[in-house]
Amino acid sequence: MNMQVLDRRGPGAPRVVWCERSLGILEVERICVVVWRESVSADRFRRQEVALADMVHRYPRRAGMLCIVEAGTTPPDDRLRGASAEMINGHGDRLHCLACVIEGSGFRAALTRSALSGIALLLSRRETKFTATVSAAAGWLSSHGNLESTSMLVDACAALRERMANV
């Protein structure tokens, strides 16, 4: 993967907000991208919350969020599931849309899907999409006007994941 994707400059260019082995946060155009590689902790959750709030503040009614849950990631506990719903609902219509990519197969992935489905039931928004791939989520975000370059989003997510693996 070409790490230069993350080094582009200019409006909408990918920008790494946070990068550690367990959590990566990226901005691409008007999308706040969060990659979860390990279990959700209060500290990591707070980093996600701050990054999303910043994006929504800068792009009210145009900001989107892409949450990527990698295979093998432990679902959040009940308290953080509730906090996730509150985070999304708290932005109201200032957060235009939310896409979640749930990767993996088997029992562990089914648990993650179940946990995120529970969160989705608490959401007071209509523009939410669950997919299995980043490219499918990018296409959906683009169809909602939040993204001009689906390939830039897909490439930036791959570059962030590579960076996370090397931290």
N, C-alpha and C positions, 0 to 999 in steps of 0.2 A: 504494500500500500504506500502511496505517495504522501508523506507527512507534510508536504508543502500545501496540501489542501487546507490544513489548519493554520497556515502562515499567510494566507491571502489577506489583503488589506482592502478597505473600502466598505461602503454601505452594504449590509447584508452578508458580508464575508463571514465565514465561520470563525467563532471566537471561543476558545476554551475558558470556561469560568472556573472549573475545579477539575482536578484530575488526581485520583489515587487509585490504587488497585481495585478497590471495592465500589467506587462511585465516580462517575464522570458526568460533568455538566458542560453543555455546549450551547451556544447560540448560533443559529443559522437563520438568516433573514429575520423573520418575526416569530421564530419557533424556539422555545426553550426545550432542549433535549436533555433528558436525564437517563443515564445508563446505570442500572443496578446490577452489580455482579455478585454481591454478597448480601447478607441479611440487612434489613433496615434497622438502623440505630437512631436514637433521638438526635445525635449530632449530624449524621448524614441527612436525616429528614429535614433538619433545620437549614442545611445548605441548599437543598432542593427548594424549600419554601422561600428562601431569600432570593434565589435566582429567578424563580417564577414571578415573584412580586415585582422585581425590578423590570422584567420583560413586560409585564402587564402595565406597569406604570408608564413605560416608554411608548407602548403601542396599545392604548386602551381600545377595546372592541376589535382589534386586529391581531392580537397576540394569540399564539397557539402553544400547545405543549405536546411533546412526544415523550412518553415514558417507555423505556425499553427494559424489560425484565429478562435477563439472560437465563438460560437453562441452568437449573441447579440452585437458583437464588431462593432463599428461604422467605416465605411470605411474611409480611409484617404482623406483629401481634395486634390484638383487638384495639388497644389504645392508639397505635399508629395508623390502623385502618380508619378509625374514626377521624383522626387528625388529617388524614389524606382527603377524606370527603370534605371536611371543613375547609381545608386549604383551597380546593377547587371551588366549592360553593361560595366561599368568601369573596371570590373575585367577581361573582355574578356575571353579568353580560360583558364585563370588561375582558374576560377570557373568552375568546371567540370559539375555540374548539380544542378538544383533547383526543389524542390518539395513543393507544397503548399497544405495544408489541409484546406478546408473551411467547417467548421462545421455548423450545424443547418439546419432549413428548414423554409419555409414561406417567407414573403415579405422582412424582414430584411436580411436574408441570401441571397436572390436573389440580393439585392442591393450590398452586399459584393462581391458576385460572379461577378457581373457586373463591379465593380470597379477594381477587380483583373484581369478580362479579358481585361480591358482597359490597364492596366499595361503590361500584356502579349503581347499585340499588339506592344508595344514599345521596347520589348526585341529583341536583335539581336542574340539570342541563340536558338538552337534546343532542347537541353536537359532540357526540362521543363515539369513538370507533375502536374496536378491538381487532387486531390482526395478528398474523403469525410472522410477518416479515417487515423489515424497515421499508423496503421498496413499496409494499402495499400501503403502508401508513403514509409514506411520502406522496403517493398518488392521491390518496384521500385528502391530505392536508392541502395539496395543490388545488384540488377541485373545490375547496372551500375558500380559495383566495389567499391563503396564508403563506404560500410558498410559490416562488417562480421557478426555481431550479430543483427539480426532484433529484437529479443526479448529484448536485452539490450536497444535498442533505445526506443521501446514501453514502457518498464518498467521505464526507466529514464524520459521519457516525463510525464508519470502518476505521478511519484514521484515529479517532478518539479511542476506540477499543484497543487498537494496537498500542497507543501511548499508555493506556491503563495497564496493559500486560507488561509493560517495560518499566513501570514505576517501582 
